[in-house]
């Protein structure tokens, strides 16, 4: 009895061990790991580049403001505000148009065009089947 339980436990241990990967599976796994590492590295580089660009632009803006006289500084700040306001208004209008277009499509449905140019090559049963599908 104990010997049967021992044999059963040994068999369970053997089944619990992971099967070794084939050479191709190992290569695929290694390639996938390399890809993931490169992807993470590239993402970090892009993020760092964006941060540097923003910092550079901020510094250029500060330098421009420092070099400008008080009157020019006010004009620059005001023009920047106007540009930002226009950009925000444009975005808002685009968003409103998109919402309006989607609501209109929701109410009246989408228009579809079906090209039946090759209908003369179809048999009667094929045409009937097509009409049923449409």
Protein Blocks (a to p, Z undefined) as FASTA:
>chain_A
ZZmmmmmmmmmmmmmpccdddfklmmmmmmmmmmmmmmmmmmmmmmmmmmmmmmmmmmmm
mmmmmmpcfklmmmmmmmmmmmmmmmmmmmmmmmmmmmmmmmmmmmnopaddddfklmmm
pcfklmmmmmmmZZ
